[in-house]
Amino acid sequence: MRTYIGGHQVVSDTDFVELALGTPIELWLGVEGESEMERAARLAAARDILADNPDLPDRVSQVAAEAIEAFAPELFNVIPLVRPAVRRTRSRKGAAA
């Protein structure tokens, strides 16, 4: 089955996030080995995008919530543990300790 967002085919998880948000992931997370100048330029671009799209953080939260909801059964695939029977002793009133 193929998935499309806005007419673009999604071929990876990264594609899904980038197409859903409209920005590359690297813009927000950075890349390994980037220089201070590259980092400053990336952060300036991110600030401009947030200024132009004040609803972007809400969209990011929505995408994250939808992803968690879609994959929750796999994320929380736990096996219930059986609790061992606990043998209770009867306390005696007035018994010396």
Legacy VTK file of the C-alpha trace (Angstrom):
# vtk DataFile Version 3.0
C-alpha trace
ASCII
DATASET POLYDATA
POINTS 97 float
0.000 0.000 0.000
1.307 3.445 -0.870
0.850 6.571 1.202
0.586 10.045 -0.283
0.610 13.442 1.391
-0.280 16.398 -0.779
0.358 14.427 -3.954
3.812 13.274 -2.826
4.523 9.613 -2.182
5.855 8.772 1.257
8.667 6.235 1.058
10.108 6.508 4.574
9.310 7.700 8.078
11.394 10.801 7.430
9.393 11.563 4.284
6.173 11.278 6.271
7.317 13.793 8.884
8.781 16.212 6.332
5.693 16.120 4.125
3.300 16.370 7.057
5.116 19.358 8.537
6.351 20.976 5.358
9.934 21.304 6.615
12.948 19.006 6.665
13.739 17.357 10.006
17.341 18.571 9.827
16.111 22.154 10.106
14.939 21.484 13.650
17.406 18.847 14.781
20.536 19.944 12.978
23.119 17.670 11.454
26.223 16.154 12.920
29.329 18.215 12.345
27.601 21.459 11.391
29.674 24.586 11.921
28.629 27.448 14.182
27.814 29.508 11.082
25.632 26.705 9.657
23.916 26.299 13.023
23.214 30.027 13.263
21.783 30.065 9.722
19.631 26.994 10.461
18.270 28.505 13.673
17.559 31.822 11.920
15.625 29.970 9.219
13.707 28.054 11.884
12.816 31.306 13.667
11.566 32.778 10.374
9.436 29.697 9.690
7.924 29.827 13.187
7.221 33.568 12.788
5.443 32.889 9.473
3.630 29.778 10.787
2.688 30.270 14.424
0.492 27.145 14.301
3.427 24.891 13.403
4.067 23.704 16.997
0.419 22.647 17.201
0.739 20.754 13.915
3.872 19.029 15.211
2.020 17.987 18.360
-0.871 16.704 16.267
1.417 14.636 14.020
3.176 13.200 17.082
-0.139 12.343 18.756
-1.436 10.666 15.596
1.766 8.645 15.259
1.573 7.530 18.882
-2.084 6.601 18.462
-1.373 4.646 15.280
1.536 2.724 16.778
0.407 2.546 20.432
-0.421 -1.165 20.296
3.146 -1.868 19.193
4.694 0.652 21.580
2.830 -0.724 24.551
2.943 -4.401 23.632
3.395 -5.721 27.120
2.730 -9.106 28.595
0.663 -9.004 31.748
2.481 -10.616 34.621
0.637 -12.901 36.967
1.002 -11.778 40.529
2.199 -14.539 42.807
-0.216 -15.464 45.528
0.726 -13.790 48.771
0.158 -15.834 51.841
-1.166 -13.686 54.585
-0.599 -14.577 58.157
-3.185 -13.893 60.702
-2.109 -11.326 63.215
-2.863 -12.128 66.810
-3.991 -9.380 69.071
-2.090 -9.172 72.263
0.664 -11.526 71.073
4.135 -10.654 72.271
6.458 -9.418 69.615
LINES 1 98
97 0 1 2 3 4 5 6 7 8 9 10 11 12 13 14 15 16 17 18 19 20 21 22 23 24 25 26 27 28 29 30 31 32 33 34 35 36 37 38 39 40 41 42 43 44 45 46 47 48 49 50 51 52 53 54 55 56 57 58 59 60 61 62 63 64 65 66 67 68 69 70 71 72 73 74 75 76 77 78 79 80 81 82 83 84 85 86 87 88 89 90 91 92 93 94 95 96
